[in-house]
Amino acid sequence: MESAIDFAEWIVDDPAQRQKGLENIKRAMDKLQQIGGKRLAAPPAGARDATTLNLRQAAVRYRALLELGDSMGIVPELEFWGRQNR
């Protein structure tokens, strides 16, 4: 398997919820790494209101996701499908 997708809430404003999301995506990256995967699609799950999303904060959060992926040999791919309503 070359790639997968995970819907962890890594971009949300709430720090505790975001930390939980990062822990979840770390587990997904670990599983993907174990089967030889290299990329993980990471849609901004939990970002329910694009009008209040601070894009600078979103970039900082994506950077943290990239750093996590780098440490595990996985490339997180930011993926948008349109409006996020999860």
N, C-alpha and C positions, 0 to 999 in steps of 0.2 A: 504494500500500500504506500503510495507516494505522498498522499496528503489526506487531511480530514478536516472536519469543522467542529467547533465547540461554541456553545452559547453562554459562556460564563460572563457574568456582569462585571467586566474589568474597567468599564468607562464611567460608571455611575458616580454621582457626587458624594454619596454617603461613604465615609472612609471604611467603616466596618463591613459594609456590603461589598465594597470594592476589594478589600483584602480577602474576603471569602471568595470572590470571583477569581482573584489571582491564584489563590490556593487551588481552586477547581481547575483552572486552565493549566496550572503546573502539573496536576495529576494527568490531565489529558495529554499534555506534551510528553510526559514520561511514558505513558502507554504507547503513544505514537512512535516515540523513539525506539521502544522495545521491538516494534515490528518493522523497523526500517524506514518509517516515514520521515519526511524532511520539512513539510510545510503544514501549517494549521490555519485555516480560515478563521478569523476572529471578528465576526460582526459585532457592532456596538450594542449588544443585548442589554436591555435595561435603560437605554437612553430613550425615554418615552416622549420627551418634549424637546424637539430640535430648536425651538425658539429660545429656550433657556440654556442650551448647551454651550458652555464656554469653550470655544475652539482651541484656545491656548492650553487650557487644562486638559482637553481631550488629547492634544499633541503630547503633553507631558505624560499622560497615562499610557498612551500608545508607546512612547519611548520606554517606559518601565516594562511594558509587555515585550518589546523588542530585546531589551537587555535580558529578561528572563529567558526568552527563546534562544538568545545567543549563548547563554550559559548551558543550554541543554541541546544545542545543535539543531534547533527547530526554528524556522522562519515564520513568525505570525504574520499573516496577510490580512490587512484591514479590508473588510468586505462590507459593502453597503448594498442592500437590496431595495432601497427606497425608504419609505417611512418606517421607523422602528416603533412597534406597538406592543412589545412583549411586556 
